């Protein structure tokens, strides 16, 4: 681990050389693939030539290539046959995205990130006792890819792919059993996880806050204990990512009442592992530069332009919002991942995740984007003969006496014939078109049905006027990951 810390310090001190080497390795490895031949990777030597020749890609643009890879075709975006595909929430045109996960992406990106977060944690806390017990990780599930001609590939959550491929020594220090960890039925999974892990010496947790909270609450119900330290007295760190931890912080501190519990954020996604919180006094994350991921950035103000200016790492500035563009050892090329980041330090390069390139709600890992919301609203209107004027939606977070849900405020031109039916169709359509939302809504476990408020005519006009935002350039924010707008409108309605 100390040796790896030295390697981390090397890329911190030589970021641009390391990134140039990463790009060159990616181009050399993929030059004989169909994509590499199409764009002449064998001739590309500099990042400027790479930028000039290869276009920025969205998932829709890469999807035809990925579909062929899922059917078993080889050497398309990355050398060889891809046997694993990470499933995440979909785009405008499809319910789910399938991200190719090559052996190199697993080993040199995802696993390297996992080892590094432990190395950084141990470096910060040399007296740690995490190795005296086990890690409890809550993952997803896997399915056989029926499109594959020889049936050898699988798809599922990236967490499940990582768990399934862990080396034997890593399997020995994790809990619960792999069989339980990869179950697809969440109610059975949580019940069996709770019963399997109660008597283990769990020293560290990792996962999405939503499911982790549900598991801890179930364990306390089964044991009758007051808090988790009575169950796992040696618990010392929770590694979290995917969603903002801020709304969950107080609930975790209530269930784990100690000032010595440490919360470490990581930036990992189906597409790769990008950042680790490396300082104990700050929530910014170190951008990991030697994982086989080449980074580029587009300032958000440029995104709508036909030819936006794309920046390399040496061109970014502090405090600006950038859309993240990645080229990876899984075969994603100049891919717009949809996240925005802000740099908080340029020496070394540290970031915070500042949002998405589109309006979205991702409070519980559901990743509902604006296209999902508009499609669900349209279907609910169609089935109830309604017509809307405006809407906004936000998460309602877990509370001591309340479950999580989405809360919508909708102003109608023609209200629905049946208000309950409108809310039901809204929910059903979101479940149909967004697999992550559907998973969180399973048996009302992580998400309750949506709460829909019917606002009087003129509500959004008055709210925008109150904020000084009337005019053609100002639009009602459709989706938000915070409750600021929803609370403000509800307060206005109540007065």
C-alpha positions as CSV (number, residue, x, y, z in Angstrom):
1,X,0.0,0.0,0.0
2,X,2.9,2.4,0.7
3,X,4.3,1.6,-2.7
4,X,1.0,2.5,-4.3
5,X,0.8,5.8,-2.4
6,X,4.1,6.6,-4.0
7,X,2.6,5.9,-7.5
8,X,-0.4,8.1,-6.6
9,X,2.0,10.9,-5.6
10,X,3.7,10.4,-9.0
11,X,0.6,11.2,-11.0
12,X,-0.2,14.1,-8.6
13,X,3.2,15.6,-9.4
14,X,3.2,14.7,-13.2
15,X,-0.5,14.8,-14.2
16,X,-0.1,15.8,-17.8
17,X,2.7,13.3,-18.6
18,X,0.6,10.6,-17.0
19,X,-2.5,11.5,-18.9
20,X,-0.7,11.7,-22.2
21,X,0.7,8.2,-21.6
22,X,-2.8,6.9,-20.8
23,X,-4.1,8.3,-24.1
24,X,-1.2,6.8,-26.1
25,X,-1.8,3.4,-24.4
26,X,-5.5,3.5,-25.3
27,X,-4.8,4.4,-28.9
28,X,-2.1,1.7,-29.3
29,X,-4.3,-0.9,-27.7
30,X,-7.4,-0.1,-29.8
31,X,-5.8,0.7,-33.2
32,X,-6.7,-2.6,-34.8
33,X,-10.4,-2.5,-33.6
34,X,-13.1,-1.5,-36.0
35,X,-13.4,1.9,-34.3
36,X,-9.6,2.4,-34.2
37,X,-9.3,1.7,-37.9
38,X,-12.2,4.0,-38.7
39,X,-10.6,6.9,-37.0
40,X,-7.0,6.1,-37.8
41,X,-5.7,5.5,-34.3
42,X,-2.4,4.1,-35.6
43,X,-1.5,7.6,-37.0
44,X,-2.5,9.6,-33.9
45,X,0.4,10.7,-31.6
46,X,-0.9,13.8,-29.9
47,X,-4.0,14.7,-28.0
48,X,-4.6,17.6,-30.4
49,X,-4.8,15.2,-33.3
50,X,-7.1,12.9,-31.3
51,X,-9.4,15.8,-30.6
52,X,-9.4,17.0,-34.2
53,X,-10.2,13.6,-35.7
54,X,-12.4,11.7,-33.2
55,X,-16.0,13.1,-32.5
56,X,-17.5,13.5,-29.1
57,X,-19.9,10.6,-28.5
58,X,-23.2,10.1,-26.6
59,X,-24.6,6.8,-25.7
60,X,-27.0,6.9,-28.6
61,X,-24.1,7.3,-31.0
62,X,-22.1,4.4,-29.5
63,X,-25.2,2.2,-29.0
64,X,-25.1,0.4,-32.5
65,X,-21.5,-0.7,-31.7
66,X,-22.3,-1.8,-28.2
67,X,-25.4,-3.7,-29.5
68,X,-23.1,-5.7,-31.8
69,X,-20.7,-6.3,-28.9
70,X,-23.6,-7.7,-26.9
71,X,-24.4,-10.1,-29.7
72,X,-20.8,-11.5,-29.3
73,X,-19.0,-9.6,-32.1
74,X,-15.3,-8.9,-31.3
75,X,-12.8,-6.1,-31.8
76,X,-15.5,-3.4,-32.2
77,X,-14.7,-0.6,-29.7
78,X,-12.1,-2.6,-27.7
79,X,-9.9,-5.6,-28.6
80,X,-11.3,-9.1,-28.0
81,X,-14.8,-10.2,-26.8
82,X,-16.5,-8.4,-24.0
83,X,-18.1,-10.8,-21.5
84,X,-19.5,-8.2,-19.0
85,X,-21.8,-5.2,-19.5
86,X,-22.7,-2.8,-16.7
87,X,-26.4,-1.9,-16.8
88,X,-27.5,1.6,-15.7
89,X,-30.5,3.8,-16.2
90,X,-31.4,4.5,-19.8
91,X,-31.5,7.4,-22.2
92,X,-34.2,9.1,-24.2
93,X,-34.4,6.1,-26.6
94,X,-34.0,3.1,-24.3
95,X,-34.9,1.9,-20.8
96,X,-31.3,0.9,-19.9
97,X,-27.7,1.6,-21.0
98,X,-25.2,-1.2,-21.3
99,X,-21.6,-0.2,-20.7
100,X,-18.9,-2.6,-21.9
101,X,-16.6,-3.7,-19.1
102,X,-13.4,-5.2,-20.5
103,X,-10.9,-7.2,-18.4
104,X,-8.6,-4.1,-18.5
105,X,-11.5,-1.9,-17.2
106,X,-12.1,-4.3,-14.3
107,X,-8.5,-4.8,-13.3
108,X,-6.8,-1.4,-14.1
109,X,-9.8,0.9,-13.3
110,X,-12.5,-0.5,-11.0
111,X,-10.2,-2.9,-8.9
112,X,-7.4,-0.4,-8.9
113,X,-9.8,2.2,-7.5
114,X,-10.9,-0.2,-4.8
115,X,-7.4,-0.9,-3.7
116,X,-6.5,2.8,-3.8
117,X,-9.4,3.9,-1.6
118,X,-8.1,1.3,1.0
119,X,-4.5,2.5,0.6
120,X,-5.5,6.1,1.0
121,X,-7.7,5.3,4.0
122,X,-4.9,3.4,5.7
123,X,-2.4,6.1,4.9
124,X,-4.7,8.6,6.6
125,X,-5.5,6.3,9.5
126,X,-2.5,4.1,10.2
127,X,-4.0,2.8,13.4
128,X,-7.0,1.4,11.5
129,X,-8.5,-2.0,12.6
130,X,-10.5,-2.6,9.4
131,X,-8.4,-5.7,8.6
132,X,-9.5,-7.4,11.8
133,X,-13.0,-7.8,10.3
134,X,-15.0,-7.8,7.1
135,X,-16.4,-5.4,4.5
136,X,-20.1,-5.4,4.0
137,X,-21.0,-4.3,0.4
138,X,-24.5,-4.1,-1.0
139,X,-24.5,-4.8,-4.6
140,X,-26.9,-5.5,-7.5
141,X,-27.6,-8.6,-9.5
142,X,-26.5,-10.2,-12.8
143,X,-28.4,-11.7,-15.7
144,X,-27.3,-13.9,-18.7
145,X,-27.1,-11.8,-21.9
146,X,-29.5,-13.7,-24.1
147,X,-28.4,-11.7,-27.2
148,X,-24.9,-13.2,-27.1
149,X,-24.5,-15.9,-29.8
150,X,-22.6,-18.3,-27.5
151,X,-24.3,-17.2,-24.2
152,X,-21.1,-16.5,-22.4
153,X,-21.7,-12.9,-21.4
154,X,-23.7,-11.3,-18.6
155,X,-25.0,-7.9,-17.7
156,X,-26.0,-6.3,-14.4
157,X,-25.0,-3.6,-11.9
158,X,-21.3,-2.7,-11.9
159,X,-21.2,-3.6,-8.2
160,X,-22.4,-7.1,-9.0
161,X,-19.8,-7.5,-11.8
162,X,-17.1,-6.4,-9.5
163,X,-18.2,-8.7,-6.7
164,X,-18.5,-11.7,-9.1
165,X,-15.0,-11.3,-10.4
166,X,-13.2,-10.5,-7.1
167,X,-10.1,-12.7,-6.3
168,X,-10.5,-15.4,-3.6
169,X,-8.6,-13.4,-1.0
170,X,-11.0,-10.4,-1.4
171,X,-14.1,-12.8,-1.2
172,X,-12.7,-14.0,2.2
173,X,-12.9,-10.6,3.8
174,X,-16.3,-9.5,2.6
175,X,-19.9,-10.3,3.7
176,X,-22.5,-11.6,3.0
177,X,-22.0,-14.7,0.8
178,X,-21.8,-14.1,-2.9
179,X,-25.1,-16.0,-3.4
180,X,-26.9,-13.6,-1.2
181,X,-25.1,-10.5,-2.4
182,X,-26.1,-11.2,-6.0
183,X,-29.8,-11.9,-5.3
184,X,-32.2,-10.0,-7.6
185,X,-35.2,-9.9,-5.2
186,X,-34.5,-7.0,-2.9
187,X,-36.8,-8.0,-0.1
188,X,-35.3,-11.5,0.1
189,X,-31.8,-10.0,-0.3
190,X,-32.1,-7.5,2.6
191,X,-33.7,-10.1,4.9
192,X,-30.9,-12.7,4.2
193,X,-28.2,-10.0,4.3
194,X,-29.5,-8.9,7.7
195,X,-29.5,-12.4,9.1
196,X,-26.1,-13.3,7.6
197,X,-24.2,-10.3,8.8
198,X,-25.6,-9.8,12.3
199,X,-23.0,-12.0,13.8
200,X,-20.1,-11.0,11.6
201,X,-17.4,-8.5,12.7
202,X,-18.2,-5.8,10.2
203,X,-15.5,-3.0,10.3
204,X,-16.4,-1.2,7.1
205,X,-19.4,-0.6,4.8
206,X,-19.6,0.4,1.2
207,X,-22.6,1.1,-1.1
208,X,-25.4,3.5,-1.9
209,X,-26.8,5.2,1.2
210,X,-30.4,4.2,0.5
211,X,-30.0,0.4,0.6
212,X,-27.4,0.7,3.4
213,X,-29.9,2.6,5.6
214,X,-32.7,0.0,4.9
215,X,-30.4,-2.8,5.8
216,X,-29.3,-1.2,9.1
217,X,-32.9,-0.4,10.1
218,X,-33.9,-4.0,9.4
219,X,-30.9,-5.3,11.5
220,X,-32.0,-3.1,14.4
221,X,-35.6,-4.4,14.1
222,X,-34.3,-8.1,14.2
223,X,-31.8,-7.5,17.1
224,X,-33.8,-5.0,19.2
225,X,-30.6,-3.0,19.5
226,X,-30.6,0.8,19.8
227,X,-27.8,1.5,17.3
228,X,-25.4,-0.2,14.9
229,X,-22.4,0.0,17.3
230,X,-24.2,-2.5,19.6
231,X,-24.3,-4.9,16.6
232,X,-20.9,-4.0,15.0
233,X,-18.8,-2.4,17.7
234,X,-15.7,-2.2,15.4
235,X,-17.4,-0.3,12.6
236,X,-15.2,2.6,11.5
237,X,-15.8,3.7,7.9
238,X,-18.6,3.9,5.3
239,X,-17.5,4.3,1.6
240,X,-20.3,5.9,-0.5
241,X,-20.9,7.2,-3.9
242,X,-23.4,7.6,-6.7
243,X,-25.7,10.1,-4.9
244,X,-25.2,13.1,-2.6
245,X,-24.6,12.0,1.0
246,X,-25.6,15.3,2.5
247,X,-29.4,14.4,3.0
248,X,-28.4,11.1,4.7
249,X,-25.6,12.3,7.0
250,X,-27.8,12.9,10.1
251,X,-29.6,9.6,9.7
252,X,-26.3,7.7,9.6
253,X,-25.0,9.6,12.6
254,X,-28.2,8.6,14.5
255,X,-27.7,4.9,13.6
256,X,-23.9,5.0,14.2
257,X,-23.6,7.5,17.1
258,X,-19.8,8.1,17.2
259,X,-17.5,10.9,16.2
260,X,-14.9,8.4,15.1
261,X,-17.0,7.0,12.2
262,X,-15.5,8.1,8.9
263,X,-17.4,8.7,5.7
264,X,-15.3,8.5,2.5
265,X,-16.7,9.5,-0.8
266,X,-15.7,8.0,-4.1
267,X,-16.7,8.9,-7.7
268,X,-17.3,5.5,-9.4
269,X,-19.8,4.7,-12.1
270,X,-20.6,2.0,-14.6
271,X,-18.2,3.8,-17.0
272,X,-15.3,3.8,-14.6
273,X,-13.7,4.8,-11.3
274,X,-12.7,8.5,-11.3
275,X,-12.2,10.0,-7.9
276,X,-11.4,9.3,-4.3
277,X,-11.8,11.6,-1.2
278,X,-8.1,11.6,-0.1
279,X,-8.2,14.2,2.7
280,X,-9.8,13.8,6.0
281,X,-10.7,17.5,6.4
282,X,-12.3,18.0,2.9
283,X,-15.0,16.3,0.8
284,X,-13.2,17.1,-2.5
285,X,-12.0,14.1,-4.4
286,X,-8.6,13.4,-6.0
287,X,-9.0,12.9,-9.7
288,X,-7.3,9.5,-10.4
289,X,-5.2,9.8,-13.5
290,X,-3.6,6.4,-14.1
291,X,-6.7,4.1,-14.4
292,X,-6.8,3.9,-18.1
293,X,-9.2,6.8,-18.4
294,X,-8.3,9.9,-20.5
295,X,-10.2,13.0,-19.4
296,X,-11.4,16.0,-21.4
297,X,-13.8,18.8,-20.4
298,X,-16.4,21.1,-21.9
299,X,-17.5,24.2,-20.1
300,X,-21.2,23.9,-19.6
301,X,-21.8,27.2,-21.3
302,X,-20.4,25.7,-24.4
303,X,-22.6,22.5,-24.4
304,X,-25.3,23.9,-26.7
305,X,-22.9,25.1,-29.3
306,X,-22.5,23.1,-32.5
307,X,-18.7,22.9,-32.0
308,X,-18.1,23.3,-28.3
309,X,-14.5,24.0,-27.2
310,X,-13.1,20.9,-25.6
311,X,-10.3,21.3,-23.0
312,X,-7.6,19.0,-21.8
313,X,-6.6,18.7,-18.1
314,X,-3.9,21.4,-18.4
315,X,-6.5,24.0,-19.6
316,X,-9.2,23.7,-16.9
317,X,-9.7,26.5,-14.3
318,X,-10.9,26.6,-10.7
319,X,-14.6,26.9,-9.9
320,X,-16.0,26.4,-13.4
321,X,-18.6,23.8,-14.3
322,X,-17.3,21.3,-16.8
323,X,-19.1,18.4,-18.5
324,X,-16.9,15.3,-18.2
325,X,-15.7,13.6,-21.4
326,X,-13.9,10.3,-21.0
327,X,-12.0,7.8,-23.2
328,X,-11.6,4.5,-21.4
329,X,-10.1,1.0,-21.4
330,X,-13.6,-0.3,-21.8
331,X,-14.0,1.1,-25.3
332,X,-15.8,4.4,-24.6
333,X,-14.3,7.1,-26.9
334,X,-14.7,10.8,-26.1
335,X,-17.9,9.8,-24.3
336,X,-20.0,12.5,-22.6
337,X,-20.9,10.7,-19.3
338,X,-23.5,13.3,-18.4
339,X,-21.9,14.5,-15.2
340,X,-20.5,17.9,-14.4
341,X,-17.6,18.6,-12.2
342,X,-15.9,21.6,-10.6
343,X,-12.2,21.8,-9.9
344,X,-11.3,22.8,-6.3
345,X,-7.6,22.4,-6.8
346,X,-5.3,22.3,-9.8
347,X,-2.2,21.0,-7.9
348,X,-3.1,18.3,-7.5
349,X,-6.3,18.0,-9.5
350,X,-9.2,17.7,-7.1
351,X,-12.9,17.9,-8.0
352,X,-16.4,17.8,-6.7
353,X,-19.4,16.5,-8.6
354,X,-21.5,19.6,-9.3
355,X,-24.5,18.0,-11.2
356,X,-25.6,16.7,-14.5
357,X,-25.6,18.1,-18.0
358,X,-29.4,17.8,-17.8
359,X,-32.1,18.2,-15.1
360,X,-32.3,15.1,-13.1
361,X,-33.2,13.5,-9.8
362,X,-30.7,11.0,-8.4
363,X,-31.3,11.1,-4.6
364,X,-31.5,7.3,-4.2
365,X,-29.7,6.0,-7.3
366,X,-32.8,6.2,-9.5
367,X,-31.3,8.6,-12.1
368,X,-34.5,10.1,-13.4
369,X,-33.7,12.5,-16.2
370,X,-35.8,15.2,-17.8
371,X,-36.8,13.0,-20.7
372,X,-38.1,10.3,-18.3
373,X,-40.2,12.9,-16.5
374,X,-41.7,14.4,-19.6
375,X,-42.5,11.0,-21.1
376,X,-44.2,9.9,-17.9
377,X,-46.2,13.2,-17.6
378,X,-47.3,12.9,-21.2
379,X,-48.6,9.3,-20.7
380,X,-50.4,10.2,-17.5
381,X,-52.1,13.2,-19.3
382,X,-53.0,10.9,-22.2
383,X,-54.7,8.3,-20.0
384,X,-56.6,10.8,-17.8
385,X,-57.5,13.5,-20.5
386,X,-55.4,16.1,-18.7
387,X,-53.2,18.9,-20.0
388,X,-50.4,20.5,-18.0
389,X,-49.0,24.0,-18.0
390,X,-45.9,23.4,-15.8
391,X,-44.3,21.1,-13.3
392,X,-41.4,20.6,-11.0
393,X,-40.3,17.6,-9.0
394,X,-37.8,16.8,-6.2
395,X,-37.0,14.0,-3.8
396,X,-38.5,13.7,-0.4
397,X,-35.7,12.2,1.7
398,X,-35.8,9.6,4.5
399,X,-36.9,11.0,7.8
400,X,-37.4,9.6,11.3
401,X,-41.1,9.1,10.5
402,X,-41.2,9.3,6.8
403,X,-40.2,7.2,3.9
404,X,-38.4,8.4,0.7
405,X,-40.4,9.4,-2.4
406,X,-40.6,11.9,-5.2
407,X,-42.7,15.0,-4.7
408,X,-44.3,16.6,-7.8
409,X,-46.0,20.0,-8.1
410,X,-48.1,20.2,-11.3
411,X,-50.1,23.0,-12.7
412,X,-52.8,21.9,-15.1
413,X,-54.6,23.7,-18.0
414,X,-57.2,20.9,-17.8
415,X,-57.0,18.8,-14.6
416,X,-57.1,15.0,-14.9
417,X,-60.5,13.2,-14.6
418,X,-59.0,11.0,-11.9
419,X,-56.2,12.5,-9.8
420,X,-55.2,9.1,-8.2
421,X,-55.1,7.5,-11.6
422,X,-52.8,10.3,-12.9
423,X,-50.3,9.7,-10.1
424,X,-50.5,5.9,-10.7
425,X,-49.8,6.2,-14.5
426,X,-47.0,8.7,-13.8
427,X,-45.3,6.1,-11.5
428,X,-46.0,3.1,-13.7
429,X,-44.6,4.9,-16.8
430,X,-41.4,5.9,-14.9
431,X,-41.0,2.3,-13.8
432,X,-41.5,1.1,-17.3
433,X,-38.9,3.4,-19.0
434,X,-36.3,3.7,-16.2
435,X,-34.9,0.4,-14.8
436,X,-33.1,2.2,-11.9
437,X,-36.3,3.9,-10.8
438,X,-38.1,0.6,-11.1
439,X,-35.6,-1.1,-8.8
440,X,-35.9,1.5,-6.1
441,X,-39.7,1.3,-6.3
442,X,-39.7,-2.5,-5.8
443,X,-42.3,-3.3,-3.2
444,X,-42.1,0.3,-1.9
445,X,-38.8,-0.6,-0.2
446,X,-36.5,2.3,-1.1
447,X,-39.0,4.6,-2.7
448,X,-42.7,5.1,-1.9
449,X,-45.2,6.1,-4.7
450,X,-44.9,9.7,-5.8
451,X,-46.7,12.5,-4.0
452,X,-48.4,14.8,-6.6
453,X,-49.6,18.3,-5.6
454,X,-52.1,19.9,-8.0
455,X,-51.3,23.6,-8.0
456,X,-53.8,26.4,-8.9
457,X,-53.5,28.1,-12.2
458,X,-50.9,30.9,-12.2
459,X,-48.8,29.3,-9.5
460,X,-45.6,29.0,-11.5
461,X,-46.0,32.4,-13.0
462,X,-46.3,33.9,-9.5
463,X,-43.4,31.9,-8.3
464,X,-41.1,33.0,-11.2
465,X,-42.3,36.6,-10.7
466,X,-41.4,36.3,-7.0
467,X,-37.9,35.2,-7.9
468,X,-37.4,37.9,-10.5
469,X,-37.1,35.2,-13.2
470,X,-39.9,36.2,-15.6
471,X,-38.9,36.3,-19.3
472,X,-38.1,34.1,-22.2
473,X,-34.6,33.1,-21.0
474,X,-35.9,31.8,-17.7
475,X,-37.5,28.4,-17.4
476,X,-39.1,26.5,-14.5
477,X,-36.5,24.0,-13.2
478,X,-38.3,20.7,-14.0
479,X,-36.2,18.3,-11.8
480,X,-33.9,19.1,-8.9
481,X,-31.9,17.0,-6.6
482,X,-32.6,19.4,-3.7
483,X,-35.9,20.5,-2.2
484,X,-35.2,24.2,-2.5
485,X,-37.7,24.9,-5.3
486,X,-40.5,22.5,-4.1
487,X,-40.3,23.9,-0.6
488,X,-40.5,27.5,-1.8
489,X,-43.5,26.8,-4.0
490,X,-45.3,24.8,-1.2
491,X,-44.6,27.7,1.2
492,X,-46.0,30.2,-1.3
493,X,-49.2,28.1,-1.8
494,X,-49.7,27.7,2.0
495,X,-49.7,31.5,2.4
